[in-house]
């Protein structure tokens, strides 16, 4: 669906910003310099620098930050074991940084291969079938798993295999393979030199195609175009990302237009309501004025009635006095 495609495009665009290719040494050094101005960097410098460089979305930031932190530890171990450069404990030189961005990029590839990029999918455990499929594909990284079923059982211990556990295991093996017999390449990376033919001696890790099980679960088949030739080729990544951006921009314009229409209708209703309120206010004011007039009229009538009653009473009393207290209307004074 569109949500999965958008999430995948975001991760894909970040993968394209991680220069692991043999021709990308200059770009890699530039990313290194984003993290620190020194010749080595500490874990927080690497995390903060890569987060600034990759600019993850709100739903991606926490996961990416954790991957960078774990990758830093793995890269430090692998760099020190393969080509010590005097970076010191808790820090990486340029060779270690190269291993770090390889780790992060391959982590993103695993996310997309197992379709864990969409929000809410990370919690899904890795099934035995997914494990076997990915083990076959990461052979392109040099990671060889002779018995996928046995490895799966050992990792999950009879329970479920979390994606994070699987990714850490897989990427640790990948870095171990990548750093075998790499002293010359590591030296060139640390010194910024090139091999005689102008290329880095260490071949970059091969990008992997995503696992495509069916058209409904796969975000790529419909939304990102043809990705069978390689999900993480930078040009295709940029093209796919631009396609999604255009689609989202078109939808945003459509939604903006609808919102403007709704706001115009709301403004019309508000104006009509204000007019109705004004009319009601006028009627209420007239009603209040009428009530005041009625009260004044009632007061006048009440005063007239009281005065008339008093006058009649006074007249009757005067008449009664003249007739000796008898009612002049009674013939016998009764």
HELIX and SHEET records of a PDB file:
HELIX    1   1 UNK A    2  UNK A   16  1                                  15    
HELIX    2   2 UNK A   25  UNK A   35  1                                  11    
HELIX    3   3 UNK A   43  UNK A   54  1                                  12    
HELIX    4   4 UNK A   58  UNK A   82  1                                  25    
HELIX    5   5 UNK A   94  UNK A  113  1                                  20    
HELIX    6   6 UNK A  128  UNK A  137  1                                  10    
HELIX    7   7 UNK A  138  UNK A  141  5                                   4    
HELIX    8   8 UNK A  148  UNK A  156  1                                   9    
HELIX    9   9 UNK A  163  UNK A  178  1                                  16    
HELIX   10  10 UNK A  183  UNK A  191  1                                   9    
HELIX   11  11 UNK A  220  UNK A  223  1                                   4    
HELIX   12  12 UNK A  234  UNK A  322  1                                  89    
SHEET    1   A 2 UNK A  41  UNK A  42  0                                        
SHEET    2   A 2 UNK A  91  UNK A  92 -1                                        
END                                                                             
